[in-house]
Each structure stands twice: as structure tokens, then as C-alpha cells.
């Protein structure tokens, strides 16, 4: 009896020890159970990246069984090859550049799976003191900072064609992103091409008076394009479409939170960007929500989808300035099949 009792005690201690260790032992298996996703942004950790970060901080991705890593980018056009090559599973970038990419690479099944910027932030940002006004005739004879990789500059041929602008007296200088706003602030250029939410806010932060900043949103001048999207890699589309659905559920939930509380979104950015300032990133995020995200269409239908007729017009405009090799169909570029139900995408 003593031997049996002793064995039971030893076994009991052994099981108790395993139970005590079980949380530690379970961690690797839990980590393995989560689907790892690499996501590339279009730019630095600034106001517009808030929904990605809120989804991480509030555990929305984790609740969907996703282990999401978000990396910064070097422009909304450069996100495309990162995702097309399967280096990243998902990316945030310009849908118009994606359309061009699909035309040039029809065999690469890279698709947009959610429309985020219903109205693109493409703009020409100038200074009144340098002779720039809201009248497009004021652009004649001016010098522009135009980064070659900038998505806004990529749409200049459309704006020029729609408005019949003669650019023969205009000078375009290829400048780096880091010096674009500083050059405008010091008067080395008269205007720049860029995202309004970047350039306008950066100029304000550099002390340029609001009254001296002229923001020419291309969408106000006949450019009928969409903006940034979430795009999914060919590999993820083929191998794990359910992960896309899970990601978009969490991301949509985070966007709704950010729209309700932009200050919390800006705070999430500051945790990843030591040089960012709360008031600057909050202003950037609020401007983005007002001008580019929460449009009348989104208020009516919810975030994430597109209007087919408008998308076709955008395709027509993109083809105006450089003929397509084989004009993509909307279904080649965008799919709504992974979006949450419309009721879950409504903004309260």
C-alpha cells in the first residue's frame, strides 16, 4: 500500500508540475496557431497609419487569430511591388498605380481587397506668396517639387489633360520626399505634388501660415479617381483567403474606432514614432477622415467598397494619358468578396 501511495504522490506532483508549467508550455503552440501576416504601409508611422496600429494595440488582429507585423513604406506606389512579389502578404497603396501594374503584369494576380480612401488625397500644394491660387492659370511659369515616385505626381497627366493645361512654361524638379516640404517652406519651389494630408500638415508644422497655403485637390479639378486600398498578395489570395477576411474584419473595426476617437489613433502613432507630435498627427488624421475617408458615399454605404460606374470612369481617365496594353476590367483589380457585411462597415 505504501508503494502504491508513494507512486500516486509522485504522479500527482508530476501532473501538478505540468499544470503549473502549462501556460509557458502552451505559448509556442498558441503562437503557431496564429497566422502570421506581414503588412507594408505606404509611408511612415503617421496619422493615416492609425487604424493598423489600433488594430494591433486593441488586440483586434489577435482576436482573429492573426499575428500581424506592420512595416513602414517609401511611397504609395512602392507598396505594390512589395506585395506583388509576395515579400509582404498585404499592403496599403495607390489603386491607380495598381491598375497600371496589372496592365503591365497581367499574369500577376495582385488585387485590391478594400477601398480605404474613397477620395484620393492627390494634390498640388502651393503658396499664395509665390503666386499660386485656386485658379489653375496661376500654375503657368512656376517651379514644382515633383518626387518621381509620388502617386500624386503620377496623376498630373490626367489633371493636365482634363483641364487642358499647357505645361510648357512649368518646371518640374525631381526632389526627394524628405526635402519636398522644406523646399516649399523656404521658397526654393513654388508648389509641390503630394498627398494633401502630408504636405499641408507638414507645412503648418514648419510654421508656414495657413493663409499662405493653397491646397489644390485634384478631385476638385475633374480627376475622378479612387485612392489608397488594402491589396493582397497573389500567394495569400491563393492559399489563405480566410486570413484576408479576418484581417479586414479587424481593420474595419479599428477604422470605426479611429473615426470616433482620432486622438487615440494619433496616440498609437506616437508610440512608434519618436519625432511625431500629437497635435500634428491628430490634425493629419482629422483632415484625412474629413477629406478622403468619410465621404458622402461612405456615410451612406459604409467603408470599403467601390461604385462600379465610378471605377470605370477612373479606368477611362487613367487610359487617357497613356494607352493601356490591355485595359484591365474592374474585377482584375478590385474584389469586394472579402469585405465584412455592409452593416459592419457602416460608420455610426
ROLUM-71888 format. One record per residue (C-alpha): residue number from 1; x, y, z; residue in one letter. Coordinates in Angstrom, 3 decimals. Last residue first. Example, Ala and Ser with C-alpha at 12.3 -4.5 7.8 and 13.67 -1.06 7.14 Angstrom:
BEGIN
NODE, seq, xx, yy, zz, type
NODE, 2, 13.670, -1.060, 7.140, s
NODE, 1, 12.300, -4.500, 7.800, a
//
This chain:
BEGIN
NODE, seq, xx, yy, zz, type
NODE, 348, -22.043, 55.345, -36.804, x
NODE, 347, -19.817, 54.439, -39.746, x
NODE, 346, -21.243, 51.480, -41.615, x
NODE, 345, -18.802, 48.673, -42.385, x
NODE, 344, -20.403, 46.091, -40.102, x
NODE, 343, -23.811, 46.623, -41.730, x
NODE, 342, -22.241, 46.190, -45.175, x
NODE, 341, -21.029, 42.683, -44.318, x
NODE, 340, -17.253, 42.357, -43.886, x
NODE, 339, -15.188, 42.594, -47.080, x
NODE, 338, -13.503, 39.540, -48.584, x
NODE, 337, -15.605, 39.321, -51.750, x
NODE, 336, -15.268, 43.022, -52.579, x
NODE, 335, -12.753, 42.462, -55.364, x
NODE, 334, -10.631, 45.035, -57.156, x
NODE, 333, -8.051, 44.960, -59.955, x
NODE, 332, -8.973, 42.230, -62.413, x
NODE, 331, -12.654, 42.541, -61.444, x
NODE, 330, -12.594, 46.177, -62.573, x
NODE, 329, -11.509, 45.048, -66.010, x
NODE, 328, -7.997, 45.823, -67.125, x
NODE, 327, -7.375, 47.654, -70.410, x
NODE, 326, -4.903, 45.575, -72.410, x
NODE, 325, -1.763, 47.464, -73.366, x
NODE, 324, -3.402, 50.517, -71.859, x
NODE, 323, -2.888, 53.836, -73.592, x
NODE, 322, -1.072, 56.540, -71.623, x
NODE, 321, -2.808, 59.842, -70.883, x
NODE, 320, -6.444, 58.962, -71.357, x
NODE, 319, -6.140, 55.394, -70.046, x
NODE, 318, -6.071, 56.552, -66.421, x
NODE, 317, -9.146, 58.622, -67.149, x
NODE, 316, -11.069, 55.682, -68.608, x
NODE, 315, -10.131, 53.447, -65.682, x
NODE, 314, -11.390, 56.125, -63.300, x
NODE, 313, -14.647, 56.290, -65.223, x
NODE, 312, -14.973, 52.510, -64.856, x
NODE, 311, -14.449, 52.840, -61.106, x
NODE, 310, -17.195, 55.460, -60.986, x
NODE, 309, -19.663, 53.115, -62.653, x
NODE, 308, -18.667, 50.229, -60.372, x
NODE, 307, -19.099, 52.138, -57.123, x
NODE, 306, -16.432, 50.937, -54.718, x
NODE, 305, -16.420, 49.105, -51.370, x
NODE, 304, -14.510, 49.591, -48.119, x
NODE, 303, -16.327, 51.980, -45.815, x
NODE, 302, -20.082, 52.172, -45.364, x
NODE, 301, -22.864, 52.775, -47.874, x
NODE, 300, -24.330, 56.182, -46.998, x
NODE, 299, -21.573, 57.748, -44.923, x
NODE, 298, -19.079, 56.177, -47.321, x
NODE, 297, -20.797, 57.789, -50.317, x
NODE, 296, -20.986, 61.178, -48.580, x
NODE, 295, -17.237, 60.976, -47.884, x
NODE, 294, -15.737, 59.824, -44.589, x
NODE, 293, -12.385, 58.687, -45.922, x
NODE, 292, -10.708, 61.354, -48.037, x
NODE, 291, -11.499, 64.891, -46.936, x
NODE, 290, -12.865, 64.602, -43.390, x
NODE, 289, -11.051, 61.446, -42.314, x
NODE, 288, -7.767, 62.578, -43.853, x
NODE, 287, -8.000, 66.037, -42.285, x
NODE, 286, -8.689, 64.503, -38.875, x
NODE, 285, -5.705, 62.180, -39.245, x
NODE, 284, -3.328, 64.978, -40.223, x
NODE, 283, -4.558, 67.209, -37.421, x
NODE, 282, -4.114, 64.388, -34.909, x
NODE, 281, -0.655, 63.726, -36.308, x
NODE, 280, 0.380, 67.363, -35.871, x
NODE, 279, -1.218, 67.816, -32.440, x
NODE, 278, 0.334, 64.625, -31.080, x
NODE, 277, 3.837, 65.288, -32.354, x
NODE, 276, 5.959, 62.755, -34.202, x
NODE, 275, 9.705, 62.504, -33.577, x
NODE, 274, 9.591, 59.286, -31.538, x
NODE, 273, 7.356, 57.454, -33.991, x
NODE, 272, 6.011, 54.081, -32.843, x
NODE, 271, 4.193, 55.087, -29.638, x
NODE, 270, 3.336, 58.407, -31.307, x
NODE, 269, 1.194, 56.577, -33.862, x
NODE, 268, -0.977, 54.978, -31.190, x
NODE, 267, -1.503, 58.443, -29.682, x
NODE, 266, -2.744, 59.705, -33.060, x
NODE, 265, -5.361, 56.961, -33.119, x
NODE, 264, -6.429, 57.774, -29.573, x
NODE, 263, -6.885, 61.410, -30.634, x
NODE, 262, -8.914, 60.319, -33.663, x
NODE, 261, -11.666, 58.889, -31.407, x
NODE, 260, -14.864, 58.037, -33.300, x
NODE, 259, -13.131, 57.860, -36.688, x
NODE, 258, -10.321, 55.831, -35.104, x
NODE, 257, -12.741, 53.340, -33.566, x
NODE, 256, -14.550, 52.796, -36.875, x
NODE, 255, -11.204, 52.317, -38.562, x
NODE, 254, -10.211, 49.705, -35.966, x
NODE, 253, -13.351, 47.662, -36.621, x
NODE, 252, -12.636, 47.819, -40.335, x
NODE, 251, -9.072, 46.590, -39.754, x
NODE, 250, -10.237, 43.675, -37.595, x
NODE, 249, -12.815, 42.493, -40.118, x
NODE, 248, -10.395, 43.163, -42.976, x
NODE, 247, -7.711, 40.970, -41.433, x
NODE, 246, -10.121, 38.115, -40.790, x
NODE, 245, -11.416, 38.198, -44.356, x
NODE, 244, -7.857, 38.257, -45.712, x
NODE, 243, -6.894, 35.320, -43.491, x
NODE, 242, -9.834, 33.398, -44.968, x
NODE, 241, -8.307, 33.811, -48.427, x
NODE, 240, -5.341, 31.649, -47.375, x
NODE, 239, -3.526, 29.936, -50.227, x
NODE, 238, -4.483, 31.613, -53.489, x
NODE, 237, -5.197, 35.153, -52.326, x
NODE, 236, -2.300, 34.966, -49.872, x
NODE, 235, 0.119, 33.900, -52.605, x
NODE, 234, -1.029, 36.525, -55.100, x
NODE, 233, -0.529, 39.229, -52.477, x
NODE, 232, -3.433, 41.214, -51.075, x
NODE, 231, -4.071, 44.936, -51.508, x
NODE, 230, -5.603, 47.334, -48.994, x
NODE, 229, -6.505, 50.439, -50.930, x
NODE, 228, -5.424, 54.044, -51.356, x
NODE, 227, -7.220, 56.485, -53.613, x
NODE, 226, -10.095, 56.485, -56.116, x
NODE, 225, -10.038, 58.591, -59.237, x
NODE, 224, -12.269, 61.175, -60.843, x
NODE, 223, -9.744, 63.936, -61.613, x
NODE, 222, -12.033, 66.807, -62.657, x
NODE, 221, -10.445, 69.669, -60.761, x
NODE, 220, -11.831, 69.213, -57.247, x
NODE, 219, -10.521, 65.635, -57.222, x
NODE, 218, -7.067, 67.080, -57.892, x
NODE, 217, -7.095, 68.799, -54.521, x
NODE, 216, -5.427, 72.183, -54.957, x
NODE, 215, -4.332, 73.177, -51.445, x
NODE, 214, -3.053, 76.762, -51.230, x
NODE, 213, -1.032, 77.566, -48.098, x
NODE, 212, -0.292, 81.229, -47.312, x
NODE, 211, -3.325, 81.788, -45.053, x
NODE, 210, -2.354, 78.734, -43.013, x
NODE, 209, 0.919, 80.427, -42.171, x
NODE, 208, 4.068, 78.384, -42.860, x
NODE, 207, 5.498, 77.498, -39.459, x
NODE, 206, 7.149, 74.229, -40.288, x
NODE, 205, 4.307, 72.271, -38.668, x
NODE, 204, 1.873, 74.053, -40.982, x
NODE, 203, 3.955, 72.989, -43.959, x
NODE, 202, 3.960, 69.382, -42.741, x
NODE, 201, 0.166, 69.454, -42.356, x
NODE, 200, -0.338, 70.707, -45.906, x
NODE, 199, 2.230, 68.302, -47.376, x
NODE, 198, 1.133, 65.083, -45.724, x
NODE, 197, -2.650, 65.265, -45.612, x
NODE, 196, -2.645, 66.933, -49.036, x
NODE, 195, -0.803, 63.978, -50.548, x
NODE, 194, 1.901, 65.272, -52.824, x
NODE, 193, 2.939, 67.466, -55.724, x
NODE, 192, 4.807, 70.590, -54.744, x
NODE, 191, 4.482, 74.339, -55.224, x
NODE, 190, 6.575, 77.468, -55.744, x
NODE, 189, 9.947, 75.808, -55.248, x
NODE, 188, 13.021, 77.036, -53.375, x
NODE, 187, 10.666, 79.152, -51.240, x
NODE, 186, 11.958, 78.060, -47.846, x
NODE, 185, 8.695, 76.298, -46.937, x
NODE, 184, 8.432, 74.763, -50.391, x
NODE, 183, 11.931, 73.322, -50.144, x
NODE, 182, 11.220, 72.074, -46.612, x
NODE, 181, 8.006, 70.433, -47.893, x
NODE, 180, 9.780, 68.325, -50.540, x
NODE, 179, 13.071, 67.701, -48.727, x
NODE, 178, 12.241, 64.340, -47.095, x
NODE, 177, 10.310, 63.082, -50.158, x
NODE, 176, 13.253, 63.526, -52.512, x
NODE, 175, 13.047, 66.018, -55.337, x
NODE, 174, 12.562, 65.620, -59.085, x
NODE, 173, 12.165, 69.188, -60.335, x
NODE, 172, 9.302, 70.120, -62.648, x
NODE, 171, 9.386, 73.481, -64.450, x
NODE, 170, 6.224, 74.964, -65.952, x
NODE, 169, 6.336, 77.140, -69.079, x
NODE, 168, 5.444, 74.312, -71.482, x
NODE, 167, 2.820, 72.923, -69.102, x
NODE, 166, -0.199, 73.982, -71.166, x
NODE, 165, -3.205, 72.836, -69.148, x
NODE, 164, -6.226, 71.409, -70.979, x
NODE, 163, -8.161, 70.836, -67.714, x
NODE, 162, -8.833, 67.130, -68.255, x
NODE, 161, -5.430, 66.633, -69.923, x
NODE, 160, -3.351, 68.358, -67.240, x
NODE, 159, -5.232, 66.669, -64.419, x
NODE, 158, -4.742, 63.305, -66.099, x
NODE, 157, -1.051, 63.930, -66.851, x
NODE, 156, -0.596, 65.053, -63.213, x
NODE, 155, -1.805, 61.717, -61.830, x
NODE, 154, 1.705, 60.273, -61.345, x
NODE, 153, 2.607, 63.440, -59.443, x
NODE, 152, 0.037, 62.462, -56.829, x
NODE, 151, 1.415, 58.919, -56.579, x
NODE, 150, 4.921, 60.193, -55.803, x
NODE, 149, 7.800, 58.018, -57.029, x
NODE, 148, 9.320, 60.736, -59.242, x
NODE, 147, 9.079, 63.335, -56.489, x
NODE, 146, 7.759, 66.588, -58.010, x
NODE, 145, 8.843, 69.874, -56.456, x
NODE, 144, 7.331, 72.428, -58.790, x
NODE, 143, 8.596, 75.660, -60.345, x
NODE, 142, 6.032, 78.096, -61.749, x
NODE, 141, 5.657, 79.685, -65.204, x
NODE, 140, 1.990, 78.765, -65.510, x
NODE, 139, 0.472, 77.361, -62.321, x
NODE, 138, -1.623, 80.518, -61.775, x
NODE, 137, -3.832, 79.502, -64.700, x
NODE, 136, -5.126, 76.696, -62.475, x
NODE, 135, -7.083, 79.258, -60.439, x
NODE, 134, -7.008, 78.142, -56.803, x
NODE, 133, -4.037, 80.468, -56.329, x
NODE, 132, -0.248, 80.145, -56.538, x
NODE, 131, 1.713, 83.405, -56.838, x
NODE, 130, 4.644, 82.539, -54.575, x
NODE, 129, 3.067, 84.336, -51.596, x
NODE, 128, -0.052, 82.227, -52.141, x
NODE, 127, 1.995, 79.140, -51.516, x
NODE, 126, 1.459, 75.824, -53.244, x
NODE, 125, 0.151, 72.320, -52.682, x
NODE, 124, -0.773, 70.328, -55.749, x
NODE, 123, -2.930, 67.464, -54.619, x
NODE, 122, -3.666, 63.771, -54.568, x
NODE, 121, -5.560, 62.975, -51.332, x
NODE, 120, -7.755, 60.409, -53.111, x
NODE, 119, -11.482, 60.301, -52.349, x
NODE, 118, -12.846, 56.931, -51.260, x
NODE, 117, -9.547, 56.425, -49.457, x
NODE, 116, -9.860, 52.966, -47.875, x
NODE, 115, -11.055, 50.714, -50.695, x
NODE, 114, -10.694, 47.073, -49.659, x
NODE, 113, -9.499, 43.918, -51.419, x
NODE, 112, -7.196, 45.389, -54.049, x
NODE, 111, -5.738, 42.636, -56.168, x
NODE, 110, -2.409, 41.149, -57.249, x
NODE, 109, -2.836, 38.139, -59.542, x
NODE, 108, 0.374, 38.604, -61.519, x
NODE, 107, -0.150, 37.367, -65.091, x
NODE, 106, -1.470, 40.706, -66.322, x
NODE, 105, 1.809, 42.462, -65.457, x
NODE, 104, 1.821, 45.754, -67.404, x
NODE, 103, -1.940, 46.249, -67.160, x
NODE, 102, -1.915, 44.990, -63.584, x
NODE, 101, 0.795, 47.499, -62.667, x
NODE, 100, -1.141, 50.357, -64.231, x
NODE, 99, -4.219, 49.449, -62.194, x
NODE, 98, -2.070, 49.151, -59.061, x
NODE, 97, -0.764, 52.660, -59.669, x
NODE, 96, -4.377, 53.807, -59.684, x
NODE, 95, -5.111, 51.781, -56.538, x
NODE, 94, -2.468, 53.628, -54.519, x
NODE, 93, -1.059, 51.730, -51.556, x
NODE, 92, -1.502, 49.778, -48.354, x
NODE, 91, -0.069, 46.295, -48.460, x
NODE, 90, -0.816, 42.704, -47.591, x
NODE, 89, 1.164, 39.469, -47.579, x
NODE, 88, 4.538, 41.134, -47.981, x
NODE, 87, 7.526, 39.724, -49.872, x
NODE, 86, 4.915, 38.055, -52.070, x
NODE, 85, 6.463, 39.717, -55.152, x
NODE, 84, 3.207, 41.562, -55.878, x
NODE, 83, 3.114, 42.773, -52.274, x
NODE, 82, 6.484, 44.542, -52.303, x
NODE, 81, 5.977, 45.503, -55.936, x
NODE, 80, 2.820, 47.441, -54.985, x
NODE, 79, 3.991, 49.132, -51.786, x
NODE, 78, 6.317, 51.270, -53.884, x
NODE, 77, 3.443, 53.247, -55.380, x
NODE, 76, 2.163, 54.535, -52.035, x
NODE, 75, 5.578, 55.860, -51.066, x
NODE, 74, 8.593, 54.644, -49.112, x
NODE, 73, 6.979, 52.255, -46.641, x
NODE, 72, 6.734, 51.491, -42.923, x
NODE, 71, 6.322, 47.955, -41.616, x
NODE, 70, 3.319, 46.343, -39.906, x
NODE, 69, 3.585, 42.868, -38.365, x
NODE, 68, 0.330, 40.994, -37.802, x
NODE, 67, -0.090, 37.783, -35.798, x
NODE, 66, -3.630, 36.816, -36.730, x
NODE, 65, -6.053, 34.540, -34.865, x
NODE, 64, -8.986, 36.910, -35.320, x
NODE, 63, -8.731, 38.044, -31.686, x
NODE, 62, -5.049, 38.726, -32.335, x
NODE, 61, -5.934, 41.137, -35.138, x
NODE, 60, -8.381, 43.042, -32.915, x
NODE, 59, -5.984, 43.062, -29.961, x
NODE, 58, -6.581, 46.693, -29.052, x
NODE, 57, -2.957, 47.642, -29.726, x
NODE, 56, -2.730, 45.751, -33.014, x
NODE, 55, -5.993, 47.016, -34.510, x
NODE, 54, -5.098, 50.489, -33.197, x
NODE, 53, -1.812, 50.303, -35.096, x
NODE, 52, -3.358, 49.454, -38.460, x
NODE, 51, -6.100, 52.040, -37.929, x
NODE, 50, -3.532, 54.766, -37.041, x
NODE, 49, -1.426, 54.547, -40.226, x
NODE, 48, -3.027, 57.712, -41.624, x
NODE, 47, -1.755, 59.772, -38.665, x
NODE, 46, 1.931, 58.986, -39.176, x
NODE, 45, 4.085, 55.870, -38.953, x
NODE, 44, 5.973, 56.350, -42.199, x
NODE, 43, 4.680, 55.737, -45.697, x
NODE, 42, 2.751, 53.377, -47.960, x
NODE, 41, 2.390, 50.728, -45.296, x
NODE, 40, 3.621, 47.182, -45.665, x
NODE, 39, 1.895, 44.270, -43.951, x
NODE, 38, 3.406, 40.925, -42.970, x
NODE, 37, 0.905, 38.340, -41.813, x
NODE, 36, 1.482, 35.465, -39.409, x
NODE, 35, -1.460, 33.144, -38.874, x
NODE, 34, -1.832, 32.240, -35.217, x
NODE, 33, -1.825, 28.578, -34.202, x
NODE, 32, 1.982, 28.572, -34.032, x
NODE, 31, 1.891, 31.316, -31.428, x
NODE, 30, -0.645, 29.324, -29.418, x
NODE, 29, 1.547, 26.222, -29.645, x
NODE, 28, 4.606, 28.185, -28.526, x
NODE, 27, 2.683, 29.695, -25.582, x
NODE, 26, 1.212, 26.420, -24.336, x
NODE, 25, 4.325, 25.262, -22.483, x
NODE, 24, 4.508, 28.514, -20.587, x
NODE, 23, 0.846, 28.407, -19.600, x
NODE, 22, 1.215, 24.669, -18.833, x
NODE, 21, 4.108, 24.993, -16.387, x
NODE, 20, 1.941, 24.895, -13.278, x
NODE, 19, -0.153, 22.122, -14.801, x
NODE, 18, 2.973, 20.160, -15.643, x
NODE, 17, 4.190, 20.493, -12.069, x
NODE, 16, 0.822, 19.409, -10.719, x
NODE, 15, 0.923, 16.404, -13.048, x
NODE, 14, 4.356, 15.439, -11.715, x
NODE, 13, 3.331, 16.036, -8.129, x
NODE, 12, 0.306, 13.799, -8.574, x
NODE, 11, 2.429, 11.118, -10.247, x
NODE, 10, 4.859, 11.198, -7.340, x
NODE, 9, 2.026, 11.068, -4.803, x
NODE, 8, 0.323, 8.216, -6.651, x
NODE, 7, 3.612, 6.298, -6.724, x
NODE, 6, 4.055, 6.804, -2.977, x
NODE, 5, 0.525, 5.582, -2.310, x
NODE, 4, 1.128, 2.458, -4.387, x
NODE, 3, 4.410, 1.772, -2.571, x
NODE, 2, 2.825, 2.344, 0.865, x
NODE, 1, 0.000, 0.000, 0.000, x
//
